[in-house]
Amino acid sequence: MSQQLRKSHRGETPEERTRRVQKVIQILDRTYPNVALALSFKTPLELLIALILAAQCTDERVNQVTAPLFKKYRAAHDWVGADLATLETEIRPTGFYRNKAKAIRACCQMLCDRFGGKVPQGLEDLVSLPGVGRKTANILRGNPFDQPAIGVDTHVARLAQRLGFTAQNDPDKIEFDLNSVVPDKVKVRFCHLLQAHGRAICVARKPKCSACPIHHACPFPARAGIPISPRGY
């Protein structure tokens, strides 16, 4: 895919790509006007816990699990003091519950030890936490902290590749490519829009290109041999 992508967009200038990004955002913004992060949270700590639990699990399942947990565990020290066996049972529906329980306690222990029990806002501080990579850190920076950041999850990565905004497969390199063409003021919403579109239309297998509102701004149908009526966007 990456080699095909490089060939198909060899002639696109950075300015042309930026304009195409803006057009895609405009169309998706009309298509998904009420889009938001799918994980439920009220505080940065709640989102941090939800993101740890979301690994290899659906957001819907995570929300079901965290609804009672966030009433029981309200601060970092509550998670640190949780009985490990009990916590494992409580988060078991999210999968990999033993590793996730250990990661949650280790992460919250560091929050207590280094950051006064609060989730830090800086990227370097966030990625220093156990179990927190750039994706999780950027989702935290962009949502509760309202910073311009792009968190590259599976949906953002897939759509960025299909749309020709990146030829990379590594999430960190995809993030850097997107940062260069997506305006700061819409970076967080851009991710929400791609996530919503990735769930509804641009799914991993058999994307619904004929029903896609941005297919005329996307090179993927042509590469995949999907017939689309020839009109501008």
N, C-alpha and C positions, 0 to 999 in steps of 0.2 A: 504493500500500500504506500509506504513512504516514498519509494522510487517513482511510482506512478504519480504521486502528488507533486514531487519535484518537477517532473516533466510537464505536467498539465498547468503548472503555475509559474513556469520559468520566466514568462514575460510580464508578470504582474509586478508593478512598482509598489514600493511601500505605501505611497499615497493612494494608489488604487485599492490596495488591500484595506487600508484604513477606511476608505469610503465604503467599501463593501461591508466591513464590520459594522459601520454605523447604519447602513441600510438594513442589515440583518437584525440589529437591535431594535430599530424602529418597527419592523414588521412583527417580530416576536413580542414586542411590548404591547402592541395592539391585540395580539393573539392571546397573551397571558397577562392581562392587566393586573390581576391580584396575586401574582406569583410571589412566593416567599420561601424561605428555607423550610424544608419539609420536617426537620426535627423540631420538636416542641421544647422550649426552654424559656426561663424567665431571667436567669442570671448567667454570667460567663461560666461559672462553675458547672451549672446544669448542662450547658452546651458542651463543655469539655467532657463530662461524663458520657453524655449521649453520643458524642463522636467516637469515644473509645468503644462503646458498645455497638456502634454501627458498623464496625469492621466485619465484613462477610455476613451482614444481616440487613434486612430491609428497614427503612426508616419507620414504616408503619409498625413493625414489630417492636422496634426500639421505643417508640412512643407509648406503646401499650405497657412495656416493662417499666419505663421511667415514671409514669404517672403516679403510682404509689410510692416509688422510691424517693422521689424528690420531696415528698411530704415527710418521709422518715429521716432522710439524710439531708440536712439543710446547709451544712458548712463542711469545709475540708476535713476538720478534725472529726466530724461524725463518720466520714468514710474511713478515716484512718483507724478509728476505734471499732469499726464494724467487725463482728465475728466473721472470719473468712469463710467458714462452711456455710453460714447463713447467707452471706452475700453471694456466694456461688450459686446457691439454690435460687435466690431472688433473680439473678440475671441469666440463669440457665437457658431460657428460651432464645436468647440472642446468639447462642453458640459460642464455642471456645471459652466457656464461662470461667474455667480455672485460670487461664492466662489473663483474661480480662479483669477478673477480680484482683489478681496480683498487680496488674498494671494500674488499676484505679487506686489501690491503696498506696502503691509506690509513688504515683503521681501526686496524690493528695498529701503524702508525707513530705515531699519536696516543697509543695506549696506552703505547708506549715513551717518548714525549716528555713526556707529562703525568702518567701514572699508574704509572710504574715497571714497565710491562709487565703490570699487573694490570687486570682489568675492574672499573671502579668500581661501587658499589652505589647511588649516588644517581641519581634520575631526571634531574636537570639535567645531570649529568656524562655519563650514558649517551646522552642525545639530542644531546649535543655531538659525539659520535663520527660520522664519515662513514658514511652509509648506515643509521643507527640512528634510527628513529622511536619514537613512544610505544608502539606494539604490541610491537616488539622489546625496548624498554627494560623494559616491564612484565612480559614473559615472563621476562626475565633476573632482575628483582627478585623475582618470585614463585617461581621454581623453585630455582636454586642458592642464592639469598640468602634464601629463605623469608620474604619480605615480603608483606603483603596487597596484591595488585595484580591488576588485570584486564587481560589482553592481548586486544584485540579483533581476532581474525582473521576470516576469512570465515564460519566455522562459528558462532562466538560472535555475530557481527553478525546473521546470518540467523535463528538461533534466538531471539535476544533480541527481534527484530522480530516474528517469528511468535507468540511467547508473549505479546506485549503488554507487555514490560518496558521498551520504548523505542519512540518514534515517530520516532526520528532515523535518518538515513542516514550521517552523518559518524561515522567510528570514534571520534574523540575525544569527541563528544557521547554516543555510545552508552556509552562507558566511564564517563562522569560519571553517566549514568542508572543504570547497573548498580551503581556504587559506592554509590549512595544506598539501594539495597534489598538488596544481598547482604552478609551479615555478614563482617567482616574475616577471621575464622578459617577461612572456607570459600571465599574468593574464588578462590584458585588452583585448588582442586578443582572449583569451579563451572565454571571455564573448561574443565578437562579433561573434565568430564561433558558439557558442551555440544558439545565437539569430537567426543567418542566418539559421541554420539547423532546429531550432524550427519552423520557418516560412515555410520552403520549404518541409521538410520531417517529422520531429518528431512533428507533429501538436497535439493539445490537444485531438481531437477526431479522431479516426481511423488513427493512425500514419502509414506511408508507410514503414513498417519495411522491406518488401521484396526489396525495392529500396534503402535501407539505406546503405551507405558505411561503417558504423561502427557497423552494427548489430551483428557482431561476437564478438565485445568487449562489448556488452550490454546484461544484463540479462533480460531486459523487454520482448522480444519476448517469451522467455520460460515461464515467469510468466503469460503472457497474453494468452498463448496457440497458438501463431502465429508460423506456421511451417517455419523454416529457414534451408537451406541446411547446413549440418555439415562440415565446413571447418574453418581453423584457420584464423587469421587476420594479 
